[in-house]
Amino acid sequence: MNTLFALSLFPYLAFLWWLGKAPGMPQLALRGFYLLLRFVAVSIPAGLYALNHYGTSLANVDWLHGGAEAFLTLSNIVVVLGFKRALDQAEQSRAAEPLPTAEPLPTAEPSPTAEDNAF
């Protein structure tokens, strides 16, 4: 299982690289995705401490587990705020644009009537 966890880092780094290149990617959301790496960096030593000091996994030591999960929560909040800010800015710019005005329809010439045709 630890090997799978370590190998999952490479696709995530590729994902971060791709997001960094994506035009229009909100920078705050990108920072949130990078912040997830901090969660990983905190979880690994916390898990090792839980195993060596308490003889159990990180999930069984509430105070350590909660502290590590706080970084995950912070990461998620930053991602959501980044996308929310981008949506709000897009909505504001859309509201600031003038609405296209419709061209007035040409008035139709009245069709000739029988009275118009009489000389």
N, C-alpha and C positions, 0 to 999 in steps of 0.2 A: 504494500500500500504506500509506503514512503517513496518508493521509486516512481509510482504513478504521480504522486504529489509533486515530486521534483521535476518530472518530465512535463507536467502541465504548465510549468513556468515558461517554456519556450513558445508554445502557441499564444500565450497571453502577451508575451513581449512582442510577438509579431502583430497581434491585434493592436497593441498600443502604438506600434510604428505605423500601422495602416491608418489608425485614427488620427495620428499626428499629421499625416499627409492629406487627409480628407478635407476638401474645401468646405467651409461652412461649419466645421465641427466647433461647437462652443468650447472656448478655452477652459472655462470653469468646470465643465463636465469632463474634459480631458484630464484636468488635474485630479478630479475625483477618481477616475479610473487609475491614475498613477498612485493615488493614495491607497488603493487596494493593495499595492505592493508593501506599503508600510504595515498593513494588517498581517500580511504573510511574514514580514520581518519580525513582528512582535509575537506572532503565534508560535513560531518555531522555538525560540528560546523559552517561552512560557511553557510550551509542551515538554521540553527537556527538563525544565525545573520541576514541573509537576511529577514527571516520571522519576527523577532522581531524589527529590525531597519527600514526596508523598507516596511514591510507589504506584501511581495510577496515572491514567491519561488526563489530559488537560480538561476534557469535558466533565470530569468528576471533581474538579477543584473549582468551586464556584467563583471565588474572588479572582482567580487567575483567568478563568474562562470569560467572565464578564468584562474584565479589563481588556482582554484581547478582542472580544466581540465589539467593544466600544469603537475600535478603529474601523471595523467593518461598517458599523452604523454611520460613523462620520463619513466614510467613503461614499456610502449610498446617498447621504444627505447632500454632499457636494455635487454628485452626479445629477441628482434631481434638480437642485437649485440652478445648475448650469443650463440644463435643458429648459427649465422654466423661464430663466432670464432670456434665453434665445427666443423662445416663443413669444414672450412679452414684447421684446424688441421688434420682432417681425410684425406683430399685431399693431404696434404703435406706428411703424413705418407704413404699413398698409392703410391705417386710418389717416395718416398725414397726406397721402397721395390724393390729389383731386379725383373725383369720380369722373369718368369720361362722360361728356355731354353728348346727347343724341342730336344729330343734325335735324333741323326741322324738315319735316316732310314737304316736298314741293306741293303747292296747291294745284289741284287739277283744274284745268280750264273747264268751264261749264260746257256740257255737250250742247250742240245746237238743237234747238227745239223747232217745232213746226212753224212757230211765229217768226223765228230768226230766218227761216228759209223763204218766207214770203217776201216778194219784192214790192 
